[in-house]
Amino acid sequence: MKQFIFNMPTKVLFGFGQLNHLHEQNLPGKKALIITSNGSSTKKYGYLDRVIDELKTAGVDYAVFDQIRPNPTRQNVTDGAAMAKQEGCDFVIALGGGSVMDATKCIALMMTNPGEIWDYSLSQAGGKQTAPYDAAPIVAITTSAGTGSEVDIAAVISDDELKEKTGIFFPSMFPTLSIVDPDLMMSVPPKFTAFQGMDAFFHAAESVINKNEHVMGEMFALKAIELIAKYLPQAYKDGSNKEARYHMAIANTLAGYYMLCTSPHTMEHIMGSYHEDLVHGAGLIMIAHEYYDFFAERQAAEEPMIKMANAMGVKDAASGKDFIAALDNLLASINCDTLKMSDYGITKEELKTYPQRIADVLGGDITADPLPLSAEDYLTIFEKSYR
Protein backbone atom coordinates (compact mmCIF):
# COMPACT_ATOMS: atom_id res chain seq x y z
CA MET A 1 0.00 0.00 0.00
CA LYS A 2 1.43 3.34 -1.08
CA GLN A 3 2.32 6.14 1.27
CA PHE A 4 2.19 9.79 0.29
CA ILE A 5 2.38 13.30 1.70
CA PHE A 6 -0.17 15.94 0.79
CA ASN A 7 0.79 19.47 1.77
CA MET A 8 -1.06 22.47 0.33
CA PRO A 9 -0.06 25.62 2.21
CA THR A 10 -1.28 27.99 -0.51
CA LYS A 11 -4.47 29.93 0.12
CA VAL A 12 -6.42 30.09 -3.14
CA LEU A 13 -9.04 32.70 -4.01
CA PHE A 14 -10.96 31.15 -6.90
CA GLY A 15 -13.62 32.58 -9.18
CA PHE A 16 -14.66 35.51 -11.30
CA GLY A 17 -13.82 38.84 -9.68
CA GLN A 18 -11.47 37.47 -7.02
CA LEU A 19 -8.70 39.88 -7.99
CA ASN A 20 -10.90 42.60 -6.51
CA HIS A 21 -10.36 41.05 -3.09
CA LEU A 22 -6.57 41.17 -3.11
CA HIS A 23 -6.53 44.28 -0.90
CA GLU A 24 -8.57 42.48 1.75
CA GLN A 25 -5.91 39.80 2.24
CA ASN A 26 -3.17 39.75 4.84
CA LEU A 27 -0.39 40.49 2.36
CA PRO A 28 3.01 39.15 3.39
CA GLY A 29 5.06 42.37 3.22
CA LYS A 30 5.20 46.12 2.90
CA LYS A 31 6.62 46.43 -0.62
CA ALA A 32 5.98 44.07 -3.50
CA LEU A 33 7.94 43.45 -6.67
CA ILE A 34 5.21 42.89 -9.27
CA ILE A 35 6.65 40.57 -11.91
CA THR A 36 5.16 40.34 -15.40
CA SER A 37 6.20 39.19 -18.85
CA ASN A 38 8.02 41.21 -21.49
CA GLY A 39 4.80 41.19 -23.50
CA SER A 40 1.99 43.70 -23.40
CA SER A 41 -1.12 41.77 -22.36
CA THR A 42 -1.15 42.54 -18.61
CA LYS A 43 -0.91 46.24 -19.43
CA LYS A 44 -3.15 46.20 -22.49
CA TYR A 45 -6.03 44.53 -20.66
CA GLY A 46 -5.60 46.55 -17.46
CA TYR A 47 -4.55 43.66 -15.22
CA LEU A 48 -1.39 45.39 -14.01
CA ASP A 49 -3.26 48.58 -13.19
CA ARG A 50 -5.83 46.59 -11.25
CA VAL A 51 -3.13 44.92 -9.15
CA ILE A 52 -1.50 48.29 -8.48
CA ASP A 53 -4.84 49.75 -7.40
CA GLU A 54 -5.38 46.82 -5.05
CA LEU A 55 -1.95 47.37 -3.48
CA LYS A 56 -2.59 51.07 -3.07
CA THR A 57 -5.89 50.33 -1.34
CA ALA A 58 -4.06 47.94 0.98
CA GLY A 59 -1.36 50.52 1.71
CA VAL A 60 1.38 48.38 0.16
CA ASP A 61 4.18 49.91 -1.91
CA TYR A 62 5.40 48.30 -5.13
CA ALA A 63 7.90 48.21 -7.99
CA VAL A 64 7.40 46.55 -11.39
CA PHE A 65 9.73 44.12 -13.19
CA ASP A 66 8.38 43.40 -16.68
CA GLN A 67 11.15 41.44 -18.37
CA ILE A 68 10.13 37.76 -18.13
CA ARG A 69 10.28 36.05 -21.51
CA PRO A 70 8.09 33.09 -22.56
CA ASN A 71 10.74 30.54 -21.54
CA PRO A 72 12.14 32.37 -18.48
CA THR A 73 15.90 32.50 -18.19
CA ARG A 74 18.62 32.40 -15.61
CA GLN A 75 19.33 36.05 -16.48
CA ASN A 76 15.67 36.97 -15.87
CA VAL A 77 16.02 35.60 -12.35
CA THR A 78 19.30 37.41 -11.69
CA ASP A 79 17.93 40.72 -12.94
CA GLY A 80 14.65 40.39 -11.06
CA ALA A 81 16.30 39.51 -7.76
CA ALA A 82 18.71 42.44 -8.15
CA MET A 83 15.82 44.83 -8.72
CA ALA A 84 13.92 43.46 -5.72
CA LYS A 85 16.93 44.09 -3.47
CA GLN A 86 17.59 47.52 -4.98
CA GLU A 87 13.97 48.55 -4.47
CA GLY A 88 13.78 47.14 -0.94
CA CYS A 89 10.98 44.72 -1.78
CA ASP A 90 10.13 42.10 0.85
CA PHE A 91 7.74 39.95 -1.20
CA VAL A 92 6.86 39.26 -4.83
CA ILE A 93 3.68 39.15 -6.88
CA ALA A 94 3.57 37.07 -10.05
CA LEU A 95 1.10 38.45 -12.56
CA GLY A 96 0.99 36.22 -15.63
CA GLY A 97 1.08 32.66 -16.85
CA GLY A 98 3.36 29.78 -15.97
CA SER A 99 6.55 31.43 -17.18
CA VAL A 100 6.00 34.47 -14.99
CA MET A 101 5.04 32.40 -11.96
CA ASP A 102 8.05 30.11 -12.39
CA ALA A 103 10.47 33.01 -12.72
CA THR A 104 8.87 34.76 -9.75
CA LYS A 105 9.43 31.75 -7.53
CA CYS A 106 13.11 31.72 -8.43
CA ILE A 107 13.44 35.47 -7.98
CA ALA A 108 11.91 35.06 -4.52
CA LEU A 109 14.47 32.35 -3.76
CA MET A 110 17.36 34.52 -4.87
CA MET A 111 16.15 37.54 -2.88
CA THR A 112 17.14 35.67 0.26
CA ASN A 113 19.93 33.30 -0.77
CA PRO A 114 23.58 33.68 -1.84
CA GLY A 115 24.99 32.99 -5.29
CA GLU A 116 22.76 32.69 -8.32
CA ILE A 117 19.94 30.41 -9.36
CA TRP A 118 21.97 27.72 -11.16
CA ASP A 119 23.76 26.99 -7.89
CA TYR A 120 20.49 25.38 -6.84
CA SER A 121 19.69 23.54 -10.06
CA LEU A 122 19.85 19.74 -10.15
CA SER A 123 20.64 19.70 -13.87
CA GLN A 124 23.95 18.48 -15.27
CA ALA A 125 25.65 21.87 -15.01
CA GLY A 126 23.78 22.92 -11.88
CA GLY A 127 25.40 23.37 -8.49
CA LYS A 128 22.94 20.96 -6.83
CA GLN A 129 23.08 22.99 -3.63
CA THR A 130 20.33 23.22 -1.04
CA ALA A 131 19.14 26.78 -0.51
CA PRO A 132 20.04 27.74 3.07
CA TYR A 133 17.17 30.21 3.45
CA ASP A 134 13.48 30.22 2.60
CA ALA A 135 12.33 32.18 -0.43
CA ALA A 136 10.69 35.56 0.06
CA PRO A 137 6.88 35.29 0.27
CA ILE A 138 5.11 34.78 -3.05
CA VAL A 139 1.68 35.87 -4.26
CA ALA A 140 0.64 34.30 -7.58
CA ILE A 141 -2.05 35.79 -9.82
CA THR A 142 -2.44 33.52 -12.81
CA THR A 143 -3.65 34.79 -16.17
CA SER A 144 -3.65 31.38 -17.87
CA ALA A 145 -5.20 27.95 -17.41
CA GLY A 146 -2.24 25.70 -18.02
CA THR A 147 0.63 25.19 -15.66
CA GLY A 148 -0.84 24.94 -12.18
CA SER A 149 2.22 26.86 -11.00
CA GLU A 150 0.05 28.88 -8.63
CA VAL A 151 -0.30 25.86 -6.32
CA ASP A 152 3.03 24.04 -6.52
CA ILE A 153 6.70 24.51 -5.66
CA ALA A 154 8.07 23.88 -9.14
CA ALA A 155 9.78 26.38 -11.42
CA VAL A 156 11.23 25.74 -14.87
CA ILE A 157 14.12 27.97 -15.95
CA SER A 158 16.32 28.00 -19.08
CA ASP A 159 19.98 28.73 -19.59
CA ASP A 160 20.53 29.60 -23.25
CA GLU A 161 24.31 29.16 -23.16
CA LEU A 162 24.22 25.79 -21.41
CA LYS A 163 21.19 24.69 -23.45
CA GLU A 164 19.54 23.49 -20.25
CA LYS A 165 15.89 23.89 -19.33
CA THR A 166 15.40 22.49 -15.89
CA GLY A 167 13.23 22.38 -12.80
CA ILE A 168 14.08 23.99 -9.46
CA PHE A 169 12.11 22.90 -6.41
CA PHE A 170 12.12 24.01 -2.79
CA PRO A 171 9.19 23.84 -0.34
CA SER A 172 9.42 27.55 0.42
CA MET A 173 8.55 28.24 -3.24
CA PHE A 174 4.91 27.44 -2.57
CA PRO A 175 2.96 30.67 -3.06
CA THR A 176 1.51 32.04 0.15
CA LEU A 177 -1.55 33.30 -1.66
CA SER A 178 -2.87 32.61 -5.17
CA ILE A 179 -5.68 34.22 -7.10
CA VAL A 180 -7.30 32.15 -9.84
CA ASP A 181 -9.68 34.60 -11.48
CA PRO A 182 -11.08 33.46 -14.85
CA ASP A 183 -11.71 37.12 -15.71
CA LEU A 184 -7.97 37.36 -16.34
CA MET A 185 -8.08 34.44 -18.79
CA MET A 186 -10.83 35.70 -21.07
CA SER A 187 -8.33 37.52 -23.30
CA VAL A 188 -6.07 34.52 -24.02
CA PRO A 189 -6.05 33.88 -27.82
CA PRO A 190 -7.35 30.52 -29.12
CA LYS A 191 -3.91 29.10 -29.95
CA PHE A 192 -2.56 29.71 -26.48
CA THR A 193 -5.80 28.63 -24.86
CA ALA A 194 -5.20 25.28 -26.58
CA PHE A 195 -1.50 25.04 -25.69
CA GLN A 196 -2.07 25.98 -22.06
CA GLY A 197 -5.09 23.72 -21.68
CA MET A 198 -3.21 20.72 -23.02
CA ASP A 199 -0.30 21.44 -20.70
CA ALA A 200 -2.75 21.03 -17.81
CA PHE A 201 -4.16 17.91 -19.47
CA PHE A 202 -0.72 16.31 -19.69
CA HIS A 203 0.10 17.18 -16.10
CA ALA A 204 -2.95 15.12 -15.20
CA ALA A 205 -2.46 12.33 -17.75
CA GLU A 206 1.18 11.81 -16.78
CA SER A 207 0.12 11.64 -13.14
CA VAL A 208 -2.44 8.93 -13.88
CA ILE A 209 -0.01 6.68 -15.78
CA ASN A 210 2.81 7.34 -13.30
CA LYS A 211 3.61 4.02 -11.66
CA ASN A 212 3.78 5.83 -8.31
CA GLU A 213 0.26 7.24 -8.65
CA HIS A 214 -1.99 6.99 -5.61
CA VAL A 215 -5.59 7.72 -4.80
CA MET A 216 -5.08 11.39 -3.88
CA GLY A 217 -3.22 12.27 -7.05
CA GLU A 218 -5.56 10.25 -9.24
CA MET A 219 -8.58 12.01 -7.76
CA PHE A 220 -7.35 15.44 -8.81
CA ALA A 221 -5.99 14.25 -12.15
CA LEU A 222 -9.06 12.40 -13.41
CA LYS A 223 -11.34 15.33 -12.59
CA ALA A 224 -8.98 17.67 -14.42
CA ILE A 225 -9.00 15.38 -17.47
CA GLU A 226 -12.80 15.24 -17.42
CA LEU A 227 -13.12 19.03 -17.31
CA ILE A 228 -10.48 19.69 -19.97
CA ALA A 229 -11.94 17.16 -22.41
CA LYS A 230 -15.33 18.82 -22.09
CA TYR A 231 -14.48 22.51 -21.81
CA LEU A 232 -11.21 23.10 -23.67
CA PRO A 233 -12.83 22.78 -27.12
CA GLN A 234 -15.49 25.26 -25.98
CA ALA A 235 -12.96 27.76 -24.63
CA TYR A 236 -10.91 27.38 -27.81
CA LYS A 237 -13.90 27.98 -30.05
CA ASP A 238 -15.28 30.90 -28.03
CA GLY A 239 -12.93 32.64 -25.63
CA SER A 240 -15.82 34.67 -24.23
CA ASN A 241 -17.55 31.53 -22.95
CA LYS A 242 -17.43 32.18 -19.20
CA GLU A 243 -18.54 28.69 -18.20
CA ALA A 244 -15.76 27.11 -20.26
CA ARG A 245 -13.14 29.52 -18.92
CA TYR A 246 -14.32 28.88 -15.36
CA HIS A 247 -14.03 25.12 -15.64
CA MET A 248 -10.68 25.30 -17.44
CA ALA A 249 -9.37 27.41 -14.57
CA ILE A 250 -10.56 24.76 -12.10
CA ALA A 251 -8.96 21.99 -14.16
CA ASN A 252 -5.67 23.84 -14.32
CA THR A 253 -5.49 24.21 -10.55
CA LEU A 254 -6.66 20.65 -9.86
CA ALA A 255 -3.95 19.28 -12.14
CA GLY A 256 -1.38 21.35 -10.23
CA TYR A 257 -2.39 20.10 -6.80
CA TYR A 258 -0.67 16.74 -7.21
CA MET A 259 1.55 16.79 -10.27
CA LEU A 260 3.40 13.52 -10.86
CA CYS A 261 4.95 14.13 -14.26
CA THR A 262 6.70 11.38 -16.19
CA SER A 263 9.24 11.51 -19.02
CA PRO A 264 7.37 13.62 -21.64
CA HIS A 265 8.06 16.73 -19.60
CA THR A 266 11.76 15.94 -19.66
CA MET A 267 11.56 15.23 -23.39
CA GLU A 268 9.88 18.57 -24.04
CA HIS A 269 12.37 20.45 -21.87
CA ILE A 270 15.13 19.15 -24.13
CA MET A 271 13.23 20.42 -27.17
CA GLY A 272 12.65 23.79 -25.50
CA SER A 273 16.23 24.12 -24.31
CA TYR A 274 17.34 24.29 -27.96
CA HIS A 275 14.38 26.28 -29.25
CA GLU A 276 13.43 29.14 -26.95
CA ASP A 277 10.35 30.07 -28.98
CA LEU A 278 8.78 26.64 -28.55
CA VAL A 279 5.76 26.97 -26.27
CA HIS A 280 5.86 24.24 -23.63
CA GLY A 281 2.32 23.04 -24.26
CA ALA A 282 2.94 22.88 -27.99
CA GLY A 283 6.03 20.74 -27.49
CA LEU A 284 4.09 18.34 -25.28
CA ILE A 285 1.35 18.09 -27.90
CA MET A 286 3.87 17.22 -30.62
CA ILE A 287 5.09 14.09 -28.85
CA ALA A 288 1.86 13.10 -27.08
CA HIS A 289 0.37 10.58 -29.51
CA GLU A 290 3.56 8.58 -29.95
CA TYR A 291 4.46 8.70 -26.25
CA TYR A 292 1.13 7.38 -24.98
CA ASP A 293 0.74 4.99 -27.90
CA PHE A 294 4.09 3.44 -27.01
CA PHE A 295 2.49 2.09 -23.83
CA ALA A 296 -0.90 1.39 -25.40
CA GLU A 297 0.75 -0.82 -28.04
CA ARG A 298 2.44 -2.79 -25.28
CA GLN A 299 -0.66 -2.82 -23.03
CA ALA A 300 1.57 -1.42 -20.30
CA ALA A 301 -0.94 1.04 -18.81
CA GLU A 302 -4.34 -0.41 -19.65
CA GLU A 303 -6.14 0.32 -16.38
CA PRO A 304 -5.05 3.97 -16.05
CA MET A 305 -5.67 4.64 -19.74
CA ILE A 306 -9.15 3.15 -19.53
CA LYS A 307 -9.85 5.39 -16.54
CA MET A 308 -8.71 8.42 -18.54
CA ALA A 309 -10.81 7.41 -21.54
CA ASN A 310 -13.83 7.09 -19.28
CA ALA A 311 -13.13 10.53 -17.82
CA MET A 312 -13.03 11.91 -21.36
CA GLY A 313 -16.52 10.59 -22.05
CA VAL A 314 -15.68 7.37 -23.89
CA LYS A 315 -18.45 4.86 -23.25
CA ASP A 316 -17.40 1.29 -22.53
CA ALA A 317 -13.68 2.01 -22.89
CA ALA A 318 -11.88 -1.32 -23.02
CA SER A 319 -8.22 -0.63 -23.76
CA GLY A 320 -5.46 1.93 -23.87
CA LYS A 321 -6.22 2.45 -27.54
CA ASP A 322 -9.56 3.99 -26.55
CA PHE A 323 -7.63 6.68 -24.68
CA ILE A 324 -5.35 7.25 -27.68
CA ALA A 325 -8.40 7.77 -29.90
CA ALA A 326 -9.94 10.18 -27.39
CA LEU A 327 -6.67 12.11 -27.13
CA ASP A 328 -6.39 12.36 -30.92
CA ASN A 329 -9.96 13.59 -31.14
CA LEU A 330 -9.37 16.22 -28.47
CA LEU A 331 -6.29 17.52 -30.26
CA ALA A 332 -8.17 17.64 -33.57
CA SER A 333 -11.00 19.59 -31.95
CA ILE A 334 -8.57 22.39 -31.01
CA ASN A 335 -6.63 22.25 -34.29
CA CYS A 336 -3.50 20.90 -32.62
CA ASP A 337 -3.30 17.57 -34.44
CA THR A 338 -1.06 18.95 -37.19
CA LEU A 339 1.58 20.81 -35.15
CA LYS A 340 5.03 20.40 -36.70
CA MET A 341 8.38 20.36 -34.96
CA SER A 342 9.89 21.68 -38.17
CA ASP A 343 7.77 24.84 -37.90
CA TYR A 344 9.72 25.70 -34.75
CA GLY A 345 13.12 25.07 -36.31
CA ILE A 346 13.63 21.53 -35.01
CA THR A 347 15.46 19.32 -37.50
CA LYS A 348 15.16 15.56 -37.73
CA GLU A 349 18.94 15.28 -37.52
CA GLU A 350 19.12 16.99 -34.12
CA LEU A 351 16.66 14.49 -32.65
CA LYS A 352 19.54 12.00 -32.51
CA THR A 353 21.23 14.13 -29.84
CA TYR A 354 18.16 14.28 -27.60
CA PRO A 355 18.19 10.87 -25.84
CA GLN A 356 21.65 11.40 -24.39
CA ARG A 357 20.36 14.51 -22.63
CA ILE A 358 17.43 12.81 -20.90
CA ALA A 359 19.38 12.38 -17.67
CA ASP A 360 20.83 15.89 -17.86
CA VAL A 361 17.65 17.96 -18.12
CA LEU A 362 14.93 17.75 -15.51
CA GLY A 363 11.20 17.78 -16.15
CA GLY A 364 9.34 14.68 -15.07
CA ASP A 365 10.39 11.50 -13.28
CA ILE A 366 11.89 9.34 -16.02
CA THR A 367 11.86 6.33 -13.66
CA ALA A 368 8.08 6.49 -13.21
CA ASP A 369 6.89 5.59 -16.71
CA PRO A 370 4.72 2.45 -17.01
CA LEU A 371 7.71 0.78 -18.68
CA PRO A 372 11.34 1.94 -18.56
CA LEU A 373 12.30 3.74 -21.77
CA SER A 374 15.70 3.19 -23.37
CA ALA A 375 17.62 5.74 -25.42
CA GLU A 376 16.38 3.94 -28.52
CA ASP A 377 12.79 4.20 -27.27
CA TYR A 378 13.10 7.94 -26.71
CA LEU A 379 14.56 8.42 -30.17
CA THR A 380 11.80 6.34 -31.73
CA ILE A 381 9.13 8.48 -30.04
CA PHE A 382 10.84 11.70 -31.15
CA GLU A 383 11.28 10.49 -34.73
CA LYS A 384 7.75 9.14 -35.08
CA SER A 385 6.47 12.49 -33.78
CA TYR A 386 8.49 14.50 -36.25
CA ARG A 387 6.77 16.45 -39.01
C-alpha positions in Angstrom: 0.0 0.0 0.0 1.4 3.3 -1.1 2.3 6.1 1.3 2.2 9.8 0.3 2.4 13.3 1.7 -0.2 15.9 0.8 0.8 19.5 1.8 -1.1 22.5 0.3 -0.1 25.6 2.2 -1.3 28.0 -0.5 -4.5 29.9 0.1 -6.4 30.1 -3.1 -9.0 32.7 -4.0 -11.0 31.1 -6.9 -13.6 32.6 -9.2 -14.7 35.5 -11.3 -13.8 38.8 -9.7 -11.5 37.5 -7.0 -8.7 39.9 -8.0 -10.9 42.6 -6.5 -10.4 41.0 -3.1 -6.6 41.2 -3.1 -6.5 44.3 -0.9 -8.6 42.5 1.7 -5.9 39.8 2.2 -3.2 39.8 4.8 -0.4 40.5 2.4 3.0 39.1 3.4 5.1 42.4 3.2 5.2 46.1 2.9 6.6 46.4 -0.6 6.0 44.1 -3.5 7.9 43.5 -6.7 5.2 42.9 -9.3 6.7 40.6 -11.9 5.2 40.3 -15.4 6.2 39.2 -18.9 8.0 41.2 -21.5 4.8 41.2 -23.5 2.0 43.7 -23.4 -1.1 41.8 -22.4 -1.2 42.5 -18.6 -0.9 46.2 -19.4 -3.1 46.2 -22.5 -6.0 44.5 -20.7 -5.6 46.5 -17.5 -4.6 43.7 -15.2 -1.4 45.4 -14.0 -3.3 48.6 -13.2 -5.8 46.6 -11.3 -3.1 44.9 -9.2 -1.5 48.3 -8.5 -4.8 49.8 -7.4 -5.4 46.8 -5.0 -2.0 47.4 -3.5 -2.6 51.1 -3.1 -5.9 50.3 -1.3 -4.1 47.9 1.0 -1.4 50.5 1.7 1.4 48.4 0.2 4.2 49.9 -1.9 5.4 48.3 -5.1 7.9 48.2 -8.0 7.4 46.6 -11.4 9.7 44.1 -13.2 8.4 43.4 -16.7 11.2 41.4 -18.4 10.1 37.8 -18.1 10.3 36.1 -21.5 8.1 33.1 -22.6 10.7 30.5 -21.5 12.1 32.4 -18.5 15.9 32.5 -18.2 18.6 32.4 -15.6 19.3 36.0 -16.5 15.7 37.0 -15.9 16.0 35.6 -12.4 19.3 37.4 -11.7 17.9 40.7 -12.9 14.6 40.4 -11.1 16.3 39.5 -7.8 18.7 42.4 -8.2 15.8 44.8 -8.7 13.9 43.5 -5.7 16.9 44.1 -3.5 17.6 47.5 -5.0 14.0 48.5 -4.5 13.8 47.1 -0.9 11.0 44.7 -1.8 10.1 42.1 0.8 7.7 40.0 -1.2 6.9 39.3 -4.8 3.7 39.2 -6.9 3.6 37.1 -10.1 1.1 38.4 -12.6 1.0 36.2 -15.6 1.1 32.7 -16.9 3.4 29.8 -16.0 6.6 31.4 -17.2 6.0 34.5 -15.0 5.0 32.4 -12.0 8.0 30.1 -12.4 10.5 33.0 -12.7 8.9 34.8 -9.8 9.4 31.7 -7.5 13.1 31.7 -8.4 13.4 35.5 -8.0 11.9 35.1 -4.5 14.5 32.4 -3.8 17.4 34.5 -4.9 16.2 37.5 -2.9 17.1 35.7 0.3 19.9 33.3 -0.8 23.6 33.7 -1.8 25.0 33.0 -5.3 22.8 32.7 -8.3 19.9 30.4 -9.4 22.0 27.7 -11.2 23.8 27.0 -7.9 20.5 25.4 -6.8 19.7 23.5 -10.1 19.8 19.7 -10.2 20.6 19.7 -13.9 24.0 18.5 -15.3 25.7 21.9 -15.0 23.8 22.9 -11.9 25.4 23.4 -8.5 22.9 21.0 -6.8 23.1 23.0 -3.6 20.3 23.2 -1.0 19.1 26.8 -0.5 20.0 27.7 3.1 17.2 30.2 3.4 13.5 30.2 2.6 12.3 32.2 -0.4 10.7 35.6 0.1 6.9 35.3 0.3 5.1 34.8 -3.1 1.7 35.9 -4.3 0.6 34.3 -7.6 -2.0 35.8 -9.8 -2.4 33.5 -12.8 -3.7 34.8 -16.2 -3.6 31.4 -17.9 -5.2 28.0 -17.4 -2.2 25.7 -18.0 0.6 25.2 -15.7 -0.8 24.9 -12.2 2.2 26.9 -11.0 0.1 28.9 -8.6 -0.3 25.9 -6.3 3.0 24.0 -6.5 6.7 24.5 -5.7 8.1 23.9 -9.1 9.8 26.4 -11.4 11.2 25.7 -14.9 14.1 28.0 -15.9 16.3 28.0 -19.1 20.0 28.7 -19.6 20.5 29.6 -23.2 24.3 29.2 -23.2 24.2 25.8 -21.4 21.2 24.7 -23.4 19.5 23.5 -20.3 15.9 23.9 -19.3 15.4 22.5 -15.9 13.2 22.4 -12.8 14.1 24.0 -9.5 12.1 22.9 -6.4 12.1 24.0 -2.8 9.2 23.8 -0.3 9.4 27.6 0.4 8.6 28.2 -3.2 4.9 27.4 -2.6 3.0 30.7 -3.1 1.5 32.0 0.2 -1.6 33.3 -1.7 -2.9 32.6 -5.2 -5.7 34.2 -7.1 -7.3 32.2 -9.8 -9.7 34.6 -11.5 -11.1 33.5 -14.8 -11.7 37.1 -15.7 -8.0 37.4 -16.3 -8.1 34.4 -18.8 -10.8 35.7 -21.1 -8.3 37.5 -23.3 -6.1 34.5 -24.0 -6.0 33.9 -27.8 -7.3 30.5 -29.1 -3.9 29.1 -30.0 -2.6 29.7 -26.5 -5.8 28.6 -24.9 -5.2 25.3 -26.6 -1.5 25.0 -25.7 -2.1 26.0 -22.1 -5.1 23.7 -21.7 -3.2 20.7 -23.0 -0.3 21.4 -20.7 -2.7 21.0 -17.8 -4.2 17.9 -19.5 -0.7 16.3 -19.7 0.1 17.2 -16.1 -2.9 15.1 -15.2 -2.5 12.3 -17.7 1.2 11.8 -16.8 0.1 11.6 -13.1 -2.4 8.9 -13.9 0.0 6.7 -15.8 2.8 7.3 -13.3 3.6 4.0 -11.7 3.8 5.8 -8.3 0.3 7.2 -8.7 -2.0 7.0 -5.6 -5.6 7.7 -4.8 -5.1 11.4 -3.9 -3.2 12.3 -7.0 -5.6 10.3 -9.2 -8.6 12.0 -7.8 -7.4 15.4 -8.8 -6.0 14.3 -12.1 -9.1 12.4 -13.4 -11.3 15.3 -12.6 -9.0 17.7 -14.4 -9.0 15.4 -17.5 -12.8 15.2 -17.4 -13.1 19.0 -17.3 -10.5 19.7 -20.0 -11.9 17.2 -22.4 -15.3 18.8 -22.1 -14.5 22.5 -21.8 -11.2 23.1 -23.7 -12.8 22.8 -27.1 -15.5 25.3 -26.0 -13.0 27.8 -24.6 -10.9 27.4 -27.8 -13.9 28.0 -30.1 -15.3 30.9 -28.0 -12.9 32.6 -25.6 -15.8 34.7 -24.2 -17.5 31.5 -22.9 -17.4 32.2 -19.2 -18.5 28.7 -18.2 -15.8 27.1 -20.3 -13.1 29.5 -18.9 -14.3 28.9 -15.4 -14.0 25.1 -15.6 -10.7 25.3 -17.4 -9.4 27.4 -14.6 -10.6 24.8 -12.1 -9.0 22.0 -14.2 -5.7 23.8 -14.3 -5.5 24.2 -10.5 -6.7 20.7 -9.9 -3.9 19.3 -12.1 -1.4 21.4 -10.2 -2.4 20.1 -6.8 -0.7 16.7 -7.2 1.6 16.8 -10.3 3.4 13.5 -10.9 4.9 14.1 -14.3 6.7 11.4 -16.2 9.2 11.5 -19.0 7.4 13.6 -21.6 8.1 16.7 -19.6 11.8 15.9 -19.7 11.6 15.2 -23.4 9.9 18.6 -24.0 12.4 20.4 -21.9 15.1 19.1 -24.1 13.2 20.4 -27.2 12.6 23.8 -25.5 16.2 24.1 -24.3 17.3 24.3 -28.0 14.4 26.3 -29.3 13.4 29.1 -26.9 10.3 30.1 -29.0 8.8 26.6 -28.6 5.8 27.0 -26.3 5.9 24.2 -23.6 2.3 23.0 -24.3 2.9 22.9 -28.0 6.0 20.7 -27.5 4.1 18.3 -25.3 1.3 18.1 -27.9 3.9 17.2 -30.6 5.1 14.1 -28.9 1.9 13.1 -27.1 0.4 10.6 -29.5 3.6 8.6 -30.0 4.5 8.7 -26.3 1.1 7.4 -25.0 0.7 5.0 -27.9 4.1 3.4 -27.0 2.5 2.1 -23.8 -0.9 1.4 -25.4 0.8 -0.8 -28.0 2.4 -2.8 -25.3 -0.7 -2.8 -23.0 1.6 -1.4 -20.3 -0.9 1.0 -18.8 -4.3 -0.4 -19.6 -6.1 0.3 -16.4 -5.1 4.0 -16.1 -5.7 4.6 -19.7 -9.1 3.2 -19.5 -9.9 5.4 -16.5 -8.7 8.4 -18.5 -10.8 7.4 -21.5 -13.8 7.1 -19.3 -13.1 10.5 -17.8 -13.0 11.9 -21.4 -16.5 10.6 -22.0 -15.7 7.4 -23.9 -18.5 4.9 -23.2 -17.4 1.3 -22.5 -13.7 2.0 -22.9 -11.9 -1.3 -23.0 -8.2 -0.6 -23.8 -5.5 1.9 -23.9 -6.2 2.4 -27.5 -9.6 4.0 -26.6 -7.6 6.7 -24.7 -5.4 7.2 -27.7 -8.4 7.8 -29.9 -9.9 10.2 -27.4 -6.7 12.1 -27.1 -6.4 12.4 -30.9 -10.0 13.6 -31.1 -9.4 16.2 -28.5 -6.3 17.5 -30.3 -8.2 17.6 -33.6 -11.0 19.6 -31.9 -8.6 22.4 -31.0 -6.6 22.3 -34.3 -3.5 20.9 -32.6 -3.3 17.6 -34.4 -1.1 19.0 -37.2 1.6 20.8 -35.2 5.0 20.4 -36.7 8.4 20.4 -35.0 9.9 21.7 -38.2 7.8 24.8 -37.9 9.7 25.7 -34.8 13.1 25.1 -36.3 13.6 21.5 -35.0 15.5 19.3 -37.5 15.2 15.6 -37.7 18.9 15.3 -37.5 19.1 17.0 -34.1 16.7 14.5 -32.6 19.5 12.0 -32.5 21.2 14.1 -29.8 18.2 14.3 -27.6 18.2 10.9 -25.8 21.7 11.4 -24.4 20.4 14.5 -22.6 17.4 12.8 -20.9 19.4 12.4 -17.7 20.8 15.9 -17.9 17.7 18.0 -18.1 14.9 17.7 -15.5 11.2 17.8 -16.2 9.3 14.7 -15.1 10.4 11.5 -13.3 11.9 9.3 -16.0 11.9 6.3 -13.7 8.1 6.5 -13.2 6.9 5.6 -16.7 4.7 2.5 -17.0 7.7 0.8 -18.7 11.3 1.9 -18.6 12.3 3.7 -21.8 15.7 3.2 -23.4 17.6 5.7 -25.4 16.4 3.9 -28.5 12.8 4.2 -27.3 13.1 7.9 -26.7 14.6 8.4 -30.2 11.8 6.3 -31.7 9.1 8.5 -30.0 10.8 11.7 -31.1 11.3 10.5 -34.7 7.7 9.1 -35.1 6.5 12.5 -33.8 8.5 14.5 -36.2 6.8 16.4 -39.0 
